[in-house]
Amino acid sequence: MNILTLIGAAAVCEQFADLLFNNPAKAAQLLGLVLTQGDLKQLEEVFNGERKSEIFQQLKQLRGLICHHPPCTLTPVIPGLEDFCKQAA
C-alpha cells in the first residue's frame, strides 16, 4: 500500500514525482511512510533510468487529467514543506 500512496502523490505533484524517482526512501519519509527493503527494491526496478522518463511523462499526462487548476486539491500536505507541491498542475 505504501507504494500506491507514493505513486498517487507523484501523480498529482511533479516535484514529488521527481523526488520519488531520485530518492524513494526520502519521498516515503516525507509522507511518513516506512518502506521495506522489498518496497525499495521494487521502486528502484520500476523507476530505472530507461523507464524513468516514460513513466514521468505518463504521470504528467495523468496529472493534467486529475488536476485541472494549480494547485491541485489532491496534492499531499507535507509538514514543514507546505509549498513543496504548490506548482503542481
C-alpha positions in Angstrom: 0.0 0.0 0.0 2.9 2.4 0.7 3.9 2.1 -3.0 0.4 3.0 -4.1 0.4 6.0 -1.8 3.7 7.2 -3.2 2.7 6.8 -6.8 -0.6 8.6 -6.1 1.3 11.5 -4.6 3.7 11.5 -7.6 0.7 11.6 -10.0 -0.5 14.9 -8.6 2.8 16.6 -7.7 5.6 16.9 -10.2 8.1 17.8 -7.6 7.2 14.8 -5.5 7.4 12.6 -8.6 11.0 13.8 -9.3 11.9 13.1 -5.6 10.3 9.7 -5.8 12.3 8.8 -8.9 15.6 10.0 -7.5 15.3 9.1 -3.8 12.3 6.8 -3.0 13.3 6.5 0.7 13.3 10.3 1.2 10.0 10.6 -0.6 8.5 7.9 1.7 9.9 9.6 4.7 8.3 13.0 3.8 4.9 11.3 3.7 5.5 9.5 7.0 5.8 6.1 5.3 8.2 3.3 6.1 9.5 1.3 3.1 10.6 -2.3 3.4 13.6 -3.5 1.6 11.2 -5.2 -0.9 9.4 -1.9 -1.4 12.6 0.0 -2.1 13.9 -2.7 -4.5 10.6 -2.7 -6.4 10.6 1.1 -6.7 14.1 1.2 -7.9 13.3 -1.5 -10.5 10.3 0.3 -11.8 11.9 3.8 -11.9 15.1 2.7 -13.5 16.9 5.1 -15.9 15.4 3.5 -19.1 11.8 3.7 -17.9 12.0 6.7 -15.7 11.4 9.3 -18.5 8.5 7.3 -19.9 6.8 6.9 -16.5 7.4 10.5 -15.6 5.7 11.6 -18.8 2.7 9.3 -18.2 2.4 10.8 -14.7 2.5 14.2 -16.2 -0.4 13.3 -18.5 -2.4 11.8 -15.7 -1.7 14.9 -13.6 -3.3 17.0 -16.4 -6.4 14.9 -16.3 -6.7 14.9 -12.5 -5.6 18.4 -11.6 -7.3 21.0 -13.8 -6.1 24.1 -12.0 -3.0 24.5 -9.8 -2.6 24.0 -7.0 -4.1 20.5 -7.2 -6.5 19.9 -4.4 -5.3 16.3 -4.2 -1.7 17.4 -3.5 -0.2 15.8 -0.4 0.4 18.1 2.6 4.0 17.6 3.7 4.6 19.1 7.2 7.3 21.7 7.0 7.2 21.7 3.2 3.8 23.2 2.6 4.9 24.9 -0.6 6.6 21.8 -2.0 3.8 21.0 -4.5 2.3 24.4 -5.0 3.2 24.4 -8.7 1.6 21.0 -9.4 -0.7 21.2 -12.4 
